[in-house]
């Protein structure tokens, strides 16, 4: 396959935030991968071709993605094929779709976002990952940097201090053009977004934790993974990886009122939770994990509904979509997002099997030449007695399931 043919493969990716915005994703970055924002008056070949289409009001390029915003009265069913056709035509006709020998227009906010991303990835996250956390820049607007915490940082009692005294100081020293830094982490329900808080004392079990298992490092509670992992039903290495990816969530709560001086530590996987309470002397005991917030319990079900709706809305040309692209289309960027998506896809598979429907999850695949779902998809399909038939390959089974999904949606 020629390079030109590869570049002409286009996938449409709807925005999770604006129904009037769609990203048209190529397999390779456009003209080397720079970012650009075009005005109607731009003479760049790509801008001219897209603004010539009735309904296109804004065009931005970021790496391999062309973001197009339409007029609210325009319809994507008509506009998507026209936009894709215009992009292909421009790419066939010129090697400089963003303009020949011209500097690509980059806004100060775009430049600042890239600089913040580099600093976080190179100097901050390697250290934060050791505590199971991750810090990302969500967006930059008018010199204001919006940061989000995930994994072990989200809900941690020390996270505000970590951001204010460490990350913010470093970013401001390196990038004096920053105006404000805003923490947009979902710390709903105070310092604990995952568990319901109650006003009663934690029921302390007669399970003292040996000395050295729980300690404090740089203001954060650290639990020995060799002690903790078996209590979560996983290996120590799986625990370390899960904390880095956000699949294992750690929360630290500081006691108030009658519980002043105590610290409660909770760690949770998709199937188990473990909690401990540390008193003012440093003595620690295991306690029953606080009950899970109802909203947290329903998150996976809600995500499965969102995924089903999104996958059902894709046109035949937009299928299949990779797990990563699906996560981004739903606004999921934090570490562990793809794992959350695949788990929710498995929920849709169980629902479809029970209702005797084709697997809508077949529309999502791994990134690679085979463009097939992951091993978990086929394992679950077999467990649900819906796997490949005798002498049928996984690729043939997937193709058959895709046809069934298309026929069902088209009815």
C-alpha positions, 0 to 999 in steps of 0.5 A: 500500500502506498503512503498516499493510500495510507494517508487517505484512510479517514476515521470520523471521531465525534466530540464528546463536548460539542455535537457540532464538532467532529474530528477527521483522523488520518493514519499519519500526521498532516504535513509533519504534525503541526497544529493550526487554526484557520480562518475563512480567509486562509489561503491554505489548500485544506482550509480553502477546500473545507470552508468551501463546503456549505455549513463548515464554520471552523477548521483546526488541525492537530497532528493527524486530526482535522477538527471541523465545526459545522453550523448548528443547522447543518447535518453531519449525515450530509456533511461528513462524506463531503468533508472526507472527500475534500480532505482526500482530494487535497491530500492527493493534489498537494504535499503542503495542505496547510500551506506551502513554505509558510509557518503554521499558525499556533496560538499562545495557548497551544504552545503553552499546553505543549510546554506544560505537557512536556514538563509534566511527562518529563519531570513530574509524572515519573515521580508521581507514578511511584505513588500510583498517581498521574497529573495531566493538563486538561486544557489551556485558555487565556494563559490559565492552565487546568490540571487534573489528577487521577489514580492515587492522586485523586481524592488524596488528602495530600494532593492539594499540597502536592499541586500547590507546593510542588507542581505549581511552583515548578511550572511557574518557574519554568513557564512564567507566561502562566497566568493561573493554575486551576485544579479540575480534579473531581474531588466531589464529596470533599476529599473522597470521590469514590466512597460515601462519607459517614459521621460515625466512627470507623468500626475498628477490627481486631486486626493490627497491621505489622510495623513497617507496612504503612509509612509516610513519604513526602506527605503521602501514605505508603502501603507495602505492596507485598502486604496489600496485594494478596488482600486485594486478590492480585500480585504485587506487580499487578498492584504496582501496574494498576496504581500507575494506570489508575485501575487500582485507586487509592484514597487518603482521608484525614479525620475531623472532629472526633476522628481528628488525628486519624487517617483512613486509607482505602484502596480499591480494584474493580472487585475488592477494596481494602482499608486501614485506619492510622491513629496519631501514634502511627499504629494502624489497624485494618477496618471495613472499607466504607460503603461505595457511593451509589454514583460510583457503583453505577459508573460502569453501567452508565459508561456502557450506555454511553458507549452503546449509544456512541457505537450505534451512531457510527456510520459504516465508514466509521467502523471499526473504531479503536479502543483509544479513539473510543475513549477519547471520543467519550472524553476519557483521557486519564490513565486507565481509560482504555481499561474502563472502556473495555470493561464497559464493552464487556458489560454491553456483551453480557447485555446483548447475549441476554437479549439475543442481540449481536455484540455492539462491542464488535465495533471497537477493536485493538489498534493494529493491522488485524483490526480485531477486538482484544483477547478479552472480547473473544474469551467472553464471547466463548464464555457466553456461548457466542464465540467462533463456530467450528472451523471459524477463525476469530477474524471471520467471527468478528466480520460476521458479528459486524454484519449482524450489528449493521443489519440490526441498526439498519432495520 
